[in-house]
């Protein structure tokens, strides 16, 4: 069995595990607390146990999955849109505009993303909106760099030159010729950023400046479990396993996307030269 086929089966196994447990957990209330059930070990009534307030850990993990995935996809959408717009603008206008935008990209790249996001999120007061803005304003740089390089490589291609000589506007050239070639290139980066976002959301939640309680979020759940780890280790282990599995899933998707790109034709297919 090839390595690619094994990765497919592993991917399906992880997805099946997520689907079954999360589907069941979504039917439960993640906020409902009962001190009578405080710190109950995993069992038939509570498959993943309960936390210090008697809340069902399975329910909180499942609803935390929806929240983390929704936040990550929102951050990706904003980063994707900003990055492509900035990258294509820098390549198309070139000159001083390109140098200025490249300097901004270099400046943001020189600092760790999580550090910038931490400062921004703390300055904005924490919460989901601050989290989205902080990670989006630092996550667009990779998209911009790849978009800029791709557009520069396409500017002198025959079909782009023909479209320009036929009277195609800058917007038409970007929309009709550059964007279709960018999307396959950026697909792997989207999967990679999805995993990074999940980790960053959990990290900021762990530090208390991300999603605020009582809303369920994996990083915040691990932070809440610290005082009880010796008595109830499942409080940190369960969300930690899901966090690890989700990150591995994103990395495997990145690997598959990269493999498909290697098998794809090296030369882009030219589009129509006129409007």
C-alpha positions in Angstrom: 0.0 0.0 0.0 1.5 3.3 -1.1 2.1 6.1 1.4 -0.5 8.2 -0.3 -3.2 5.5 0.1 -2.2 5.0 3.7 -2.6 8.7 4.3 -6.1 8.6 2.7 -7.2 5.8 5.1 -5.8 7.6 8.1 -7.5 10.8 7.0 -10.8 9.0 6.7 -10.4 7.3 10.1 -9.7 10.7 11.8 -12.7 12.2 10.0 -15.0 9.4 11.0 -13.9 9.7 14.7 -14.5 13.4 14.6 -17.9 13.0 12.9 -19.2 10.4 15.3 -18.2 12.0 18.6 -19.0 15.6 17.5 -22.4 14.7 16.1 -23.3 13.2 19.4 -21.8 16.0 21.4 -23.7 18.6 19.5 -26.9 17.2 20.9 -25.8 18.1 24.4 -25.7 21.4 26.2 -22.1 22.7 26.7 -23.2 25.3 29.3 -25.4 23.3 31.6 -23.7 23.0 34.9 -24.4 20.7 37.9 -22.1 20.7 40.9 -23.4 17.3 41.8 -21.6 16.0 38.7 -18.4 17.9 39.3 -15.2 16.2 38.1 -16.8 12.9 37.2 -14.6 10.5 35.4 -15.4 9.2 31.9 -18.2 6.7 32.0 -21.5 5.7 30.4 -23.3 8.9 31.5 -20.5 11.2 30.5 -18.2 9.5 27.9 -15.5 12.2 28.3 -16.2 13.1 31.9 -17.2 16.4 33.4 -15.3 19.5 34.4 -15.2 21.3 37.8 -18.6 22.8 37.2 -20.2 19.6 36.2 -20.4 20.5 32.5 -20.2 17.6 30.0 -16.7 17.6 28.4 -17.9 15.9 25.2 -20.5 18.6 24.7 -17.9 21.3 25.2 -15.4 19.7 22.9 -18.0 19.3 20.2 -19.3 22.9 20.4 -15.7 24.1 20.7 -15.0 22.3 17.4 -17.7 24.3 15.7 -16.5 27.6 17.2 -12.8 27.0 16.4 -13.5 25.8 12.8 -15.8 28.8 12.2 -13.2 31.2 13.5 -10.5 29.6 11.5 -12.5 29.7 8.2 -13.4 33.3 8.8 -9.7 34.2 9.4 -8.8 32.3 6.2 -11.4 34.2 4.1 -10.2 37.6 5.3 -6.5 36.7 5.0 -7.1 35.2 1.5 -9.0 38.3 0.2 -6.5 40.8 1.7 -3.4 38.8 0.6 -4.6 38.3 -3.0 -5.6 41.9 -3.4 -2.3 43.2 -2.0 -0.2 40.7 -3.9 -1.8 41.4 -7.3 -1.7 45.2 -6.7 2.0 45.1 -5.9 2.8 43.1 -9.0 0.6 45.0 -11.3 1.6 48.5 -10.2 5.2 47.7 -9.5 7.7 50.5 -8.8 7.2 52.4 -5.6 4.0 50.7 -4.7 5.6 47.3 -5.0 8.5 48.4 -2.9 6.3 49.9 -0.2 4.0 46.8 0.0 7.0 44.5 0.0 8.5 46.4 2.9 5.3 46.0 4.9 5.3 42.3 4.1 9.0 42.0 5.2 8.2 43.8 8.4 5.4 41.5 9.3 7.3 38.4 8.4 10.3 39.4 10.6 8.1 39.0 13.7 6.4 35.8 14.8 2.7 35.9 13.9 1.5 34.8 17.3 3.4 37.6 19.0 1.8 40.3 16.8 -1.6 38.6 17.1 -1.2 38.5 20.9 -0.4 42.2 21.1 -3.3 43.1 18.8 -5.8 40.9 20.5 -4.8 42.2 23.9 -5.0 45.8 22.7 -8.5 45.2 21.2 -9.7 43.8 24.4 -10.0 40.1 23.6 -13.0 38.2 22.4 -13.9 36.6 19.1 -13.9 39.8 17.0 -10.4 40.8 18.3 -9.2 37.3 17.6 -10.4 37.4 14.0 -8.9 40.8 13.4 -5.6 40.0 15.0 -5.0 36.8 13.1 -6.3 38.1 9.8 -4.1 41.2 9.9 -1.1 39.0 10.3 -2.2 36.0 8.2 -2.4 37.7 4.8 1.3 38.1 4.1 1.9 34.6 2.8 -1.0 34.9 0.3 0.3 38.3 -0.8 3.9 37.0 -1.4 2.7 34.0 -3.5 0.2 36.1 -5.4 2.8 38.7 -6.2 5.3 36.2 -7.4 2.7 34.4 -9.5 1.4 37.5 -11.2 5.0 38.6 -11.9 5.6 35.3 -13.6 2.4 35.6 -15.7 2.9 39.2 -16.8 5.1 38.3 -19.8 3.3 35.1 -20.8 2.1 35.0 -24.4 -1.6 34.8 -23.6 -1.5 37.6 -21.1 0.4 39.8 -23.6 -2.1 39.0 -26.3 -5.0 39.9 -24.0 -3.3 43.2 -23.1 -2.8 44.1 -26.8 -6.4 43.2 -27.5 -7.4 45.9 -25.1 -8.0 44.0 -21.9 -8.1 46.2 -18.8 -5.9 45.6 -15.7 -8.9 44.3 -13.8 -9.8 42.0 -16.7 -6.3 40.6 -16.9 -6.2 40.0 -13.1 -9.7 38.4 -13.0 -9.5 36.3 -16.1 -5.9 35.2 -16.2 -4.1 35.8 -12.9 -6.8 34.7 -10.4 -7.5 31.2 -12.0 -3.8 30.4 -11.7 -3.5 31.6 -8.2 -6.3 29.5 -6.7 -4.6 26.0 -7.2 -1.3 27.4 -6.0 -2.9 28.8 -2.8 -5.0 25.7 -2.0 -2.2 24.0 0.0 -1.6 27.3 1.9 -5.2 27.4 2.9 -5.1 24.0 4.4 -1.8 24.8 6.2 -3.2 28.1 7.6 -6.3 26.3 8.8 -4.2 24.2 11.1 -2.1 27.1 12.2 -5.3 29.1 13.0 -6.6 26.3 15.1 -3.4 26.3 17.1 -3.3 30.1 17.4 -6.9 30.3 18.5 -6.2 27.7 21.1 -3.1 29.5 22.2 -4.8 32.8 22.6 -7.8 31.1 24.4 -5.3 29.5 26.7 -3.8 32.9 27.6 -7.3 34.3 28.3 -7.5 36.8 25.4 -9.3 34.7 22.9 -12.8 33.3 23.2 -14.2 34.2 26.6 -15.9 31.8 29.0 -18.4 30.3 29.4 -18.2 29.7 25.6 -16.5 26.4 24.9 -13.1 26.6 23.2 -10.3 24.1 23.2 -7.5 26.3 24.4 -9.7 27.9 27.2 -10.7 24.4 28.2 -7.1 23.3 28.7 -6.4 26.5 30.7 -9.4 25.8 32.9 -8.2 22.3 33.5 -4.8 23.2 35.0 -5.8 23.4 38.7 -7.5 20.0 38.4 -5.0 18.1 36.2 -3.9 15.8 39.0 -7.5 14.8 39.9 -9.1 15.0 36.5 -6.5 14.8 33.7 -9.1 14.1 31.1 -10.1 17.8 31.2 -6.9 18.7 29.4 -6.2 15.5 27.6 -9.5 15.3 25.6 -9.4 18.8 24.1 -5.6 18.3 23.6 -6.2 15.1 21.6 -8.8 16.9 19.4 -6.5 19.8 18.9 -3.7 17.5 17.8 -5.9 15.5 15.5 -7.3 18.6 13.9 -3.8 20.0 13.2 -2.7 16.7 11.8 -5.7 16.6 9.5 -4.8 20.0 8.2 -1.2 19.0 7.6 -2.3 15.9 5.7 -4.6 17.9 3.5 -1.7 20.2 2.8 0.4 17.3 1.8 -2.2 15.9 -0.5 -2.7 19.3 -2.1 1.1 19.6 -2.7 1.1 16.1 -4.2 -1.7 17.0 -6.6 0.1 20.1 -7.7 3.2 18.1 -8.5 1.2 15.8 -10.7 -0.6 18.7 -12.4 0.7 20.2 -15.7 3.5 22.7 -15.1 2.3 25.2 -17.8 -1.0 27.1 -17.1 -3.8 26.8 -19.6 -4.2 30.1 -21.5 -7.6 31.8 -21.4 -9.3 33.8 -24.1 -7.4 36.8 -25.3 -10.3 39.2 -25.7 -13.3 40.3 -23.7 
